[in-house]
Amino acid sequence: MPRWRIRTCMAASLAAAGLLLSGCANPSTGSANDDPTKPVTLKFWHGWSAPGEVKAINESIARFEKLHPNIHVKSTGNVSDETINQALRAGGSKAPDVVTSFTTNNVGQYCSSGMWADLDPFLEKGGIDKKKVFPKTLLDYTQYEGTQCALPLLADAFGMYYNKDEFKAAGISRPPHTISEMKRDAAKLTKKNGDGTLKQVGFMPSFRLYQNSPDRMFAQWGPEYFGKDGKARLAEEPKTEQFYSAMKGLNDAQGGFAKLERLRGTFGDEMSSQNGFLTGKLAMHLDGEWRGLMLNESKAKFDWGVAPLPVPDDQADTYGRGYLTGTVAGVAHSSRHQNAAFELVKFLTTDTKQVVAFANAIHNVPSTYAALKSPDLDADPAFRAFISIAQNPHSQAIPPSNNGGQYITSFQDFSYSVEEGKEHDLHAGLKELDDQIDADNLQSEN
């Protein structure tokens, strides 16, 4: 029988999900004594909503129920983190048993508050060596301070999509490997209208564009957000100012921030047919592995390819790296069927055939070593490029925090000010940012 640790009750801000969880999540209200071989109905809440994704998760559930005929799974899709956590806080018979999240930023809060059950006792009981099943980076973003409250359920890797036709027309033979090459190529790929406004740019460095959250591009530098003492160290980290300098250089090489922002204003929604890359206004674009499937479905009118994002010139040997995140799955602390619930989590996250089938269906990166090496994995070259990025030892995910990634929100807000030219003393501004992050973290602990 698993031994549950009773954690200190804390209130924590989930800025990334726009919610505040208050009250104490008491793991002892759930039961780890249920018999998973007895008939039971599990409530499974997830965030997938696109028809193809819902079909894929329903097929996954059907495979699970075939293996476990005594367990019926009632699936509810298109559920936000906020809704899930409100239900977990309320508890009761209507709350879910198995939960998922697309927001790895929030894992630290899920673990530290006890809203999601510690899975280590279940893994140990089942004889599962998590370090042999999951890549280290993925394990890192599913735990917090030794509590493994979630498991990776497919991953997302970020790379660079590029317009091969535009590259050929500009005389560029391959995707850029370093930031200086990217700056040079971006300038070559920039086109102007007769009035001097921009018609096309090589790469849009705006932190407000689609998936361009600054932490994703910053991962190419391999930064350390926190020191060994747990204190924020963005001002001490020399890579931070190097990163901002590189982004400014990309802006300047293509006409400057103001002109690029005017062009960005002509882009349609990320998921629409007027997406800036799909319409040819961007020759290079940061995005995740799912974009390839969407480009195929949209019948893009140009030849495109995928490559890792460039890296700093002084880290050229790390080329191939990228930013990693992903979907996570866990067992609700309030579930009365935790052993049965873990059977579903275990199947979805560790069964190789299941992981590969689900990854192929929704074009996400598999989250286990075995699935990544499976011969049944989709052989599409674009998809395989992201598989390589996910397996690169230099690829990075953001470190977990106890307040739902509030520090990333603060970093984003500060980055907006930097690119707009509002931070006249960058180092002083970064020191203030560090102080703010530390204060937010301390408040979450009290």
VEXROZA-845157 format. One record per residue (C-alpha): residue in one letter; x, y, z. Coordinates in steps of 0.25 Angstrom, whole numbers, padded with zeros to 4 digits, always signed. Example, Ala and Ser with C-alpha at 12.3 -4.5 7.8 and 13.67 -1.06 7.14 Angstrom:
<atoms>
+---------+-------+-------+-------+
! residuo !    px !    py !    pz !
+---------+-------+-------+-------+
!       A ! +0049 ! -0018 ! +0031 !
!       S ! +0055 ! -0004 ! +0029 !
+---------+-------+-------+-------+
</atoms>
This chain:
<atoms>
+---------+-------+-------+-------+
! residuo !    px !    py !    pz !
+---------+-------+-------+-------+
!       M ! +0000 ! +0000 ! +0000 !
!       P ! +0006 ! +0013 ! -0004 !
!       R ! +0010 ! +0023 ! +0007 !
!       W ! +0004 ! +0037 ! +0004 !
!       R ! +0012 ! +0049 ! +0009 !
!       I ! +0003 ! +0060 ! +0015 !
!       R ! +0008 ! +0073 ! +0009 !
!       T ! +0007 ! +0087 ! +0015 !
!       C ! -0005 ! +0094 ! +0010 !
!       M ! -0001 ! +0106 ! +0001 !
!       A ! -0008 ! +0116 ! -0008 !
!       A ! -0001 ! +0118 ! -0021 !
!       S ! -0004 ! +0126 ! -0033 !
!       L ! -0005 ! +0119 ! -0047 !
!       A ! -0002 ! +0131 ! -0055 !
!       A ! -0001 ! +0123 ! -0068 !
!       A ! -0015 ! +0117 ! -0067 !
!       G ! -0021 ! +0130 ! -0061 !
!       L ! -0026 ! +0124 ! -0048 !
!       L ! -0023 ! +0124 ! -0033 !
!       L ! -0024 ! +0111 ! -0025 !
!       S ! -0027 ! +0113 ! -0010 !
!       G ! -0029 ! +0103 ! +0001 !
!       C ! -0021 ! +0091 ! +0004 !
!       A ! -0021 ! +0078 ! -0005 !
!       N ! -0021 ! +0066 ! +0005 !
!       P ! -0016 ! +0054 ! -0002 !
!       S ! -0022 ! +0045 ! +0009 !
!       T ! -0036 ! +0048 ! +0004 !
!       G ! -0034 ! +0039 ! -0008 !
!       S ! -0032 ! +0024 ! -0007 !
!       A ! -0021 ! +0016 ! -0012 !
!       N ! -0027 ! +0003 ! -0007 !
!       D ! -0037 ! +0001 ! -0018 !
!       D ! -0036 ! -0012 ! -0026 !
!       P ! -0033 ! -0009 ! -0041 !
!       T ! -0038 ! -0022 ! -0045 !
!       K ! -0052 ! -0019 ! -0040 !
!       P ! -0063 ! -0012 ! -0049 !
!       V ! -0061 ! +0003 ! -0049 !
!       T ! -0064 ! +0015 ! -0057 !
!       L ! -0053 ! +0026 ! -0058 !
!       K ! -0055 ! +0040 ! -0061 !
!       F ! -0044 ! +0045 ! -0071 !
!       W ! -0043 ! +0060 ! -0074 !
!       H ! -0034 ! +0065 ! -0085 !
!       G ! -0032 ! +0077 ! -0093 !
!       W ! -0032 ! +0072 ! -0107 !
!       S ! -0043 ! +0078 ! -0116 !
!       A ! -0040 ! +0076 ! -0131 !
!       P ! -0047 ! +0065 ! -0138 !
!       G ! -0035 ! +0057 ! -0141 !
!       E ! -0029 ! +0059 ! -0127 !
!       V ! -0042 ! +0054 ! -0121 !
!       K ! -0043 ! +0042 ! -0130 !
!       A ! -0029 ! +0039 ! -0126 !
!       I ! -0031 ! +0039 ! -0111 !
!       N ! -0044 ! +0032 ! -0112 !
!       E ! -0037 ! +0021 ! -0120 !
!       S ! -0026 ! +0021 ! -0109 !
!       I ! -0037 ! +0019 ! -0098 !
!       A ! -0043 ! +0007 ! -0107 !
!       R ! -0030 ! +0000 ! -0107 !
!       F ! -0029 ! +0002 ! -0092 !
!       E ! -0043 ! -0003 ! -0089 !
!       K ! -0040 ! -0015 ! -0098 !
!       L ! -0028 ! -0019 ! -0089 !
!       H ! -0036 ! -0015 ! -0076 !
!       P ! -0050 ! -0020 ! -0079 !
!       N ! -0054 ! -0017 ! -0064 !
!       I ! -0050 ! -0002 ! -0066 !
!       H ! -0060 ! +0008 ! -0073 !
!       V ! -0054 ! +0021 ! -0076 !
!       K ! -0064 ! +0033 ! -0078 !
!       S ! -0056 ! +0043 ! -0086 !
!       T ! -0058 ! +0058 ! -0085 !
!       G ! -0050 ! +0067 ! -0095 !
!       N ! -0047 ! +0082 ! -0097 !
!       V ! -0046 ! +0084 ! -0082 !
!       S ! -0037 ! +0095 ! -0078 !
!       D ! -0027 ! +0095 ! -0066 !
!       E ! -0035 ! +0105 ! -0059 !
!       T ! -0048 ! +0096 ! -0060 !
!       I ! -0040 ! +0083 ! -0056 !
!       N ! -0034 ! +0090 ! -0044 !
!       Q ! -0047 ! +0096 ! -0039 !
!       A ! -0053 ! +0082 ! -0040 !
!       L ! -0041 ! +0076 ! -0032 !
!       R ! -0042 ! +0087 ! -0021 !
!       A ! -0057 ! +0084 ! -0020 !
!       G ! -0055 ! +0069 ! -0020 !
!       G ! -0067 ! +0060 ! -0019 !
!       S ! -0073 ! +0049 ! -0028 !
!       K ! -0073 ! +0059 ! -0040 !
!       A ! -0058 ! +0062 ! -0040 !
!       P ! -0049 ! +0054 ! -0050 !
!       D ! -0040 ! +0042 ! -0047 !
!       V ! -0030 ! +0044 ! -0058 !
!       V ! -0025 ! +0058 ! -0062 !
!       T ! -0017 ! +0064 ! -0073 !
!       S ! -0011 ! +0078 ! -0076 !
!       F ! -0004 ! +0084 ! -0088 !
!       T ! +0003 ! +0094 ! -0078 !
!       T ! +0016 ! +0088 ! -0072 !
!       N ! +0018 ! +0102 ! -0066 !
!       N ! +0008 ! +0098 ! -0056 !
!       V ! +0014 ! +0084 ! -0051 !
!       G ! +0021 ! +0090 ! -0040 !
!       Q ! +0008 ! +0096 ! -0034 !
!       Y ! +0001 ! +0083 ! -0036 !
!       C ! +0012 ! +0075 ! -0029 !
!       S ! +0014 ! +0085 ! -0017 !
!       S ! +0000 ! +0087 ! -0014 !
!       G ! -0004 ! +0072 ! -0015 !
!       M ! -0015 ! +0074 ! -0025 !
!       W ! -0009 ! +0063 ! -0033 !
!       A ! -0005 ! +0050 ! -0026 !
!       D ! +0010 ! +0046 ! -0024 !
!       L ! +0012 ! +0035 ! -0035 !
!       D ! +0025 ! +0030 ! -0029 !
!       P ! +0018 ! +0019 ! -0020 !
!       F ! +0010 ! +0014 ! -0032 !
!       L ! +0022 ! +0014 ! -0041 !
!       E ! +0030 ! +0006 ! -0030 !
!       K ! +0018 ! -0003 ! -0028 !
!       G ! +0017 ! -0006 ! -0043 !
!       G ! +0032 ! -0009 ! -0044 !
!       I ! +0034 ! +0003 ! -0054 !
!       D ! +0048 ! +0010 ! -0054 !
!       K ! +0044 ! +0024 ! -0059 !
!       K ! +0058 ! +0028 ! -0062 !
!       K ! +0059 ! +0016 ! -0072 !
!       V ! +0045 ! +0019 ! -0078 !
!       F ! +0045 ! +0034 ! -0080 !
!       P ! +0056 ! +0044 ! -0085 !
!       K ! +0062 ! +0052 ! -0074 !
!       T ! +0057 ! +0066 ! -0079 !
!       L ! +0042 ! +0061 ! -0079 !
!       L ! +0044 ! +0055 ! -0065 !
!       D ! +0049 ! +0068 ! -0060 !
!       Y ! +0036 ! +0076 ! -0065 !
!       T ! +0027 ! +0066 ! -0059 !
!       Q ! +0032 ! +0066 ! -0045 !
!       Y ! +0035 ! +0077 ! -0034 !
!       E ! +0045 ! +0076 ! -0023 !
!       G ! +0045 ! +0061 ! -0023 !
!       T ! +0030 ! +0059 ! -0025 !
!       Q ! +0026 ! +0052 ! -0038 !
!       C ! +0012 ! +0056 ! -0039 !
!       A ! +0011 ! +0055 ! -0054 !
!       L ! +0016 ! +0046 ! -0065 !
!       P ! +0019 ! +0051 ! -0080 !
!       L ! +0008 ! +0048 ! -0089 !
!       L ! +0015 ! +0052 ! -0103 !
!       A ! +0024 ! +0064 ! -0104 !
!       D ! +0025 ! +0076 ! -0112 !
!       A ! +0038 ! +0080 ! -0119 !
!       F ! +0041 ! +0094 ! -0125 !
!       G ! +0049 ! +0096 ! -0138 !
!       M ! +0049 ! +0105 ! -0150 !
!       Y ! +0040 ! +0104 ! -0162 !
!       Y ! +0046 ! +0110 ! -0175 !
!       N ! +0041 ! +0113 ! -0189 !
!       K ! +0050 ! +0105 ! -0198 !
!       D ! +0045 ! +0113 ! -0210 !
!       E ! +0049 ! +0126 ! -0204 !
!       F ! +0062 ! +0121 ! -0200 !
!       K ! +0065 ! +0116 ! -0214 !
!       A ! +0061 ! +0130 ! -0220 !
!       A ! +0070 ! +0137 ! -0210 !
!       G ! +0082 ! +0128 ! -0213 !
!       I ! +0082 ! +0121 ! -0199 !
!       S ! +0087 ! +0107 ! -0200 !
!       R ! +0083 ! +0102 ! -0186 !
!       P ! +0076 ! +0107 ! -0173 !
!       P ! +0084 ! +0115 ! -0164 !
!       H ! +0092 ! +0108 ! -0152 !
!       T ! +0096 ! +0120 ! -0144 !
!       I ! +0090 ! +0133 ! -0140 !
!       S ! +0099 ! +0141 ! -0149 !
!       E ! +0095 ! +0132 ! -0161 !
!       M ! +0081 ! +0134 ! -0158 !
!       K ! +0083 ! +0150 ! -0157 !
!       R ! +0090 ! +0149 ! -0171 !
!       D ! +0079 ! +0140 ! -0177 !
!       A ! +0067 ! +0148 ! -0171 !
!       A ! +0073 ! +0161 ! -0178 !
!       K ! +0074 ! +0154 ! -0191 !
!       L ! +0059 ! +0149 ! -0190 !
!       T ! +0053 ! +0162 ! -0186 !
!       K ! +0045 ! +0169 ! -0197 !
!       K ! +0039 ! +0183 ! -0197 !
!       N ! +0027 ! +0189 ! -0204 !
!       G ! +0028 ! +0201 ! -0213 !
!       D ! +0025 ! +0210 ! -0201 !
!       G ! +0036 ! +0204 ! -0192 !
!       T ! +0027 ! +0196 ! -0184 !
!       L ! +0031 ! +0181 ! -0182 !
!       K ! +0024 ! +0171 ! -0191 !
!       Q ! +0032 ! +0159 ! -0186 !
!       V ! +0042 ! +0156 ! -0175 !
!       G ! +0052 ! +0145 ! -0173 !
!       F ! +0049 ! +0143 ! -0158 !
!       M ! +0039 ! +0151 ! -0149 !
!       P ! +0046 ! +0152 ! -0135 !
!       S ! +0034 ! +0158 ! -0128 !
!       F ! +0031 ! +0151 ! -0115 !
!       R ! +0016 ! +0154 ! -0118 !
!       L ! +0016 ! +0145 ! -0130 !
!       Y ! +0008 ! +0132 ! -0129 !
!       Q ! +0018 ! +0122 ! -0122 !
!       N ! +0029 ! +0132 ! -0121 !
!       S ! +0029 ! +0133 ! -0105 !
!       P ! +0043 ! +0138 ! -0102 !
!       D ! +0046 ! +0125 ! -0093 !
!       R ! +0045 ! +0117 ! -0106 !
!       M ! +0056 ! +0124 ! -0114 !
!       F ! +0064 ! +0127 ! -0101 !
!       A ! +0065 ! +0112 ! -0100 !
!       Q ! +0075 ! +0112 ! -0111 !
!       W ! +0085 ! +0119 ! -0102 !
!       G ! +0083 ! +0108 ! -0091 !
!       P ! +0081 ! +0118 ! -0080 !
!       E ! +0080 ! +0116 ! -0065 !
!       Y ! +0068 ! +0123 ! -0059 !
!       F ! +0071 ! +0120 ! -0044 !
!       G ! +0084 ! +0118 ! -0036 !
!       K ! +0087 ! +0106 ! -0027 !
!       D ! +0080 ! +0115 ! -0016 !
!       G ! +0067 ! +0115 ! -0023 !
!       K ! +0069 ! +0130 ! -0026 !
!       A ! +0066 ! +0136 ! -0040 !
!       R ! +0079 ! +0139 ! -0047 !
!       L ! +0075 ! +0145 ! -0061 !
!       A ! +0083 ! +0158 ! -0058 !
!       E ! +0095 ! +0149 ! -0054 !
!       E ! +0093 ! +0140 ! -0066 !
!       P ! +0102 ! +0146 ! -0078 !
!       K ! +0093 ! +0139 ! -0088 !
!       T ! +0081 ! +0147 ! -0084 !
!       E ! +0087 ! +0160 ! -0090 !
!       Q ! +0093 ! +0153 ! -0102 !
!       F ! +0079 ! +0147 ! -0105 !
!       Y ! +0073 ! +0161 ! -0105 !
!       S ! +0084 ! +0167 ! -0113 !
!       A ! +0083 ! +0156 ! -0124 !
!       M ! +0068 ! +0158 ! -0125 !
!       K ! +0070 ! +0173 ! -0126 !
!       G ! +0080 ! +0170 ! -0137 !
!       L ! +0070 ! +0162 ! -0145 !
!       N ! +0060 ! +0173 ! -0144 !
!       D ! +0070 ! +0183 ! -0149 !
!       A ! +0074 ! +0174 ! -0160 !
!       Q ! +0060 ! +0174 ! -0166 !
!       G ! +0056 ! +0189 ! -0164 !
!       G ! +0054 ! +0190 ! -0150 !
!       F ! +0044 ! +0187 ! -0139 !
!       A ! +0033 ! +0197 ! -0143 !
!       K ! +0033 ! +0192 ! -0158 !
!       L ! +0033 ! +0178 ! -0154 !
!       E ! +0021 ! +0181 ! -0144 !
!       R ! +0013 ! +0187 ! -0156 !
!       L ! +0015 ! +0175 ! -0164 !
!       R ! +0011 ! +0166 ! -0152 !
!       G ! -0002 ! +0174 ! -0151 !
!       T ! -0006 ! +0168 ! -0165 !
!       F ! -0004 ! +0154 ! -0161 !
!       G ! -0017 ! +0145 ! -0158 !
!       D ! -0019 ! +0136 ! -0146 !
!       E ! -0009 ! +0126 ! -0144 !
!       M ! -0019 ! +0114 ! -0147 !
!       S ! -0025 ! +0121 ! -0159 !
!       S ! -0022 ! +0121 ! -0174 !
!       Q ! -0016 ! +0135 ! -0172 !
!       N ! -0005 ! +0130 ! -0163 !
!       G ! +0008 ! +0138 ! -0167 !
!       F ! +0016 ! +0126 ! -0171 !
!       L ! +0005 ! +0120 ! -0179 !
!       T ! +0003 ! +0133 ! -0187 !
!       G ! +0017 ! +0134 ! -0190 !
!       K ! +0020 ! +0147 ! -0182 !
!       L ! +0030 ! +0139 ! -0173 !
!       A ! +0041 ! +0131 ! -0179 !
!       M ! +0046 ! +0125 ! -0166 !
!       H ! +0037 ! +0122 ! -0154 !
!       L ! +0038 ! +0116 ! -0140 !
!       D ! +0027 ! +0106 ! -0138 !
!       G ! +0025 ! +0092 ! -0132 !
!       E ! +0024 ! +0078 ! -0139 !
!       W ! +0008 ! +0079 ! -0141 !
!       R ! +0010 ! +0091 ! -0151 !
!       G ! +0015 ! +0081 ! -0162 !
!       L ! +0002 ! +0073 ! -0161 !
!       M ! -0006 ! +0086 ! -0162 !
!       L ! +0002 ! +0091 ! -0174 !
!       N ! -0001 ! +0078 ! -0181 !
!       E ! -0015 ! +0079 ! -0178 !
!       S ! -0016 ! +0094 ! -0183 !
!       K ! -0008 ! +0090 ! -0196 !
!       A ! +0003 ! +0100 ! -0195 !
!       K ! +0006 ! +0106 ! -0208 !
!       F ! +0021 ! +0106 ! -0206 !
!       D ! +0031 ! +0095 ! -0203 !
!       W ! +0035 ! +0095 ! -0188 !
!       G ! +0045 ! +0089 ! -0179 !
!       V ! +0048 ! +0087 ! -0164 !
!       A ! +0061 ! +0090 ! -0157 !
!       P ! +0066 ! +0092 ! -0143 !
!       L ! +0066 ! +0107 ! -0139 !
!       P ! +0080 ! +0114 ! -0140 !
!       V ! +0089 ! +0114 ! -0128 !
!       P ! +0098 ! +0125 ! -0123 !
!       D ! +0111 ! +0126 ! -0131 !
!       D ! +0120 ! +0122 ! -0118 !
!       Q ! +0111 ! +0110 ! -0116 !
!       A ! +0111 ! +0104 ! -0131 !
!       D ! +0114 ! +0090 ! -0126 !
!       T ! +0100 ! +0090 ! -0119 !
!       Y ! +0093 ! +0092 ! -0132 !
!       G ! +0081 ! +0082 ! -0133 !
!       R ! +0075 ! +0086 ! -0119 !
!       G ! +0062 ! +0092 ! -0117 !
!       Y ! +0051 ! +0096 ! -0106 !
!       L ! +0043 ! +0084 ! -0101 !
!       T ! +0030 ! +0084 ! -0094 !
!       G ! +0018 ! +0075 ! -0095 !
!       T ! +0005 ! +0069 ! -0090 !
!       V ! +0005 ! +0063 ! -0076 !
!       A ! -0004 ! +0053 ! -0069 !
!       G ! -0007 ! +0050 ! -0054 !
!       V ! -0017 ! +0044 ! -0044 !
!       A ! -0026 ! +0053 ! -0036 !
!       H ! -0023 ! +0054 ! -0021 !
!       S ! -0038 ! +0053 ! -0018 !
!       S ! -0040 ! +0040 ! -0027 !
!       R ! -0046 ! +0028 ! -0020 !
!       H ! -0041 ! +0019 ! -0031 !
!       Q ! -0026 ! +0023 ! -0031 !
!       N ! -0020 ! +0009 ! -0034 !
!       A ! -0030 ! +0008 ! -0046 !
!       A ! -0027 ! +0022 ! -0050 !
!       F ! -0012 ! +0019 ! -0050 !
!       E ! -0015 ! +0007 ! -0059 !
!       L ! -0020 ! +0017 ! -0070 !
!       V ! -0009 ! +0027 ! -0068 !
!       K ! +0001 ! +0016 ! -0069 !
!       F ! -0005 ! +0011 ! -0082 !
!       L ! -0005 ! +0025 ! -0088 !
!       T ! +0009 ! +0028 ! -0084 !
!       T ! +0017 ! +0015 ! -0084 !
!       D ! +0011 ! +0005 ! -0094 !
!       T ! +0020 ! +0006 ! -0106 !
!       K ! +0010 ! +0003 ! -0116 !
!       Q ! +0000 ! +0012 ! -0110 !
!       V ! +0010 ! +0024 ! -0109 !
!       V ! +0014 ! +0022 ! -0124 !
!       A ! +0000 ! +0021 ! -0129 !
!       F ! -0005 ! +0033 ! -0122 !
!       A ! +0008 ! +0041 ! -0126 !
!       N ! +0006 ! +0037 ! -0141 !
!       A ! -0009 ! +0041 ! -0140 !
!       I ! -0007 ! +0055 ! -0135 !
!       H ! +0007 ! +0058 ! -0139 !
!       N ! +0013 ! +0060 ! -0126 !
!       V ! +0027 ! +0055 ! -0121 !
!       P ! +0027 ! +0041 ! -0114 !
!       S ! +0030 ! +0042 ! -0099 !
!       T ! +0038 ! +0029 ! -0096 !
!       Y ! +0051 ! +0024 ! -0100 !
!       A ! +0045 ! +0012 ! -0106 !
!       A ! +0034 ! +0019 ! -0114 !
!       L ! +0045 ! +0029 ! -0120 !
!       K ! +0052 ! +0017 ! -0125 !
!       S ! +0040 ! +0009 ! -0131 !
!       P ! +0041 ! +0006 ! -0145 !
!       D ! +0026 ! +0008 ! -0146 !
!       L ! +0028 ! +0023 ! -0143 !
!       D ! +0023 ! +0032 ! -0155 !
!       A ! +0035 ! +0033 ! -0165 !
!       D ! +0031 ! +0047 ! -0170 !
!       P ! +0044 ! +0055 ! -0171 !
!       A ! +0038 ! +0067 ! -0165 !
!       F ! +0033 ! +0060 ! -0153 !
!       R ! +0046 ! +0052 ! -0151 !
!       A ! +0053 ! +0065 ! -0150 !
!       F ! +0046 ! +0069 ! -0138 !
!       I ! +0049 ! +0055 ! -0132 !
!       S ! +0063 ! +0058 ! -0134 !
!       I ! +0062 ! +0071 ! -0127 !
!       A ! +0054 ! +0064 ! -0115 !
!       Q ! +0066 ! +0054 ! -0114 !
!       N ! +0077 ! +0065 ! -0114 !
!       P ! +0084 ! +0065 ! -0101 !
!       H ! +0085 ! +0080 ! -0101 !
!       S ! +0070 ! +0082 ! -0103 !
!       Q ! +0063 ! +0089 ! -0091 !
!       A ! +0050 ! +0091 ! -0084 !
!       I ! +0048 ! +0102 ! -0074 !
!       P ! +0050 ! +0098 ! -0059 !
!       P ! +0038 ! +0096 ! -0051 !
!       S ! +0033 ! +0106 ! -0040 !
!       N ! +0023 ! +0105 ! -0029 !
!       N ! +0014 ! +0116 ! -0034 !
!       G ! +0011 ! +0111 ! -0048 !
!       G ! +0022 ! +0117 ! -0056 !
!       Q ! +0019 ! +0132 ! -0051 !
!       Y ! +0033 ! +0135 ! -0054 !
!       I ! +0032 ! +0132 ! -0069 !
!       T ! +0020 ! +0141 ! -0069 !
!       S ! +0029 ! +0152 ! -0063 !
!       F ! +0040 ! +0149 ! -0073 !
!       Q ! +0030 ! +0150 ! -0084 !
!       D ! +0025 ! +0164 ! -0079 !
!       F ! +0040 ! +0169 ! -0078 !
!       S ! +0043 ! +0164 ! -0091 !
!       Y ! +0032 ! +0172 ! -0098 !
!       S ! +0038 ! +0184 ! -0091 !
!       V ! +0052 ! +0181 ! -0096 !
!       E ! +0047 ! +0179 ! -0111 !
!       E ! +0039 ! +0192 ! -0110 !
!       G ! +0051 ! +0199 ! -0106 !
!       K ! +0046 ! +0203 ! -0092 !
!       E ! +0057 ! +0197 ! -0084 !
!       H ! +0069 ! +0207 ! -0085 !
!       D ! +0077 ! +0200 ! -0074 !
!       L ! +0076 ! +0185 ! -0078 !
!       H ! +0085 ! +0180 ! -0066 !
!       A ! +0077 ! +0189 ! -0056 !
!       G ! +0064 ! +0184 ! -0062 !
!       L ! +0068 ! +0169 ! -0061 !
!       K ! +0072 ! +0171 ! -0046 !
!       E ! +0058 ! +0177 ! -0043 !
!       L ! +0052 ! +0165 ! -0051 !
!       D ! +0060 ! +0155 ! -0042 !
!       D ! +0055 ! +0162 ! -0030 !
!       Q ! +0041 ! +0161 ! -0035 !
!       I ! +0042 ! +0146 ! -0038 !
!       D ! +0048 ! +0143 ! -0024 !
!       A ! +0037 ! +0151 ! -0017 !
!       D ! +0026 ! +0144 ! -0025 !
!       N ! +0033 ! +0130 ! -0021 !
!       L ! +0034 ! +0134 ! -0007 !
!       Q ! +0019 ! +0139 ! -0006 !
!       S ! +0015 ! +0125 ! -0012 !
!       E ! +0022 ! +0118 ! -0001 !
!       N ! +0015 ! +0126 ! +0010 !
+---------+-------+-------+-------+
</atoms>
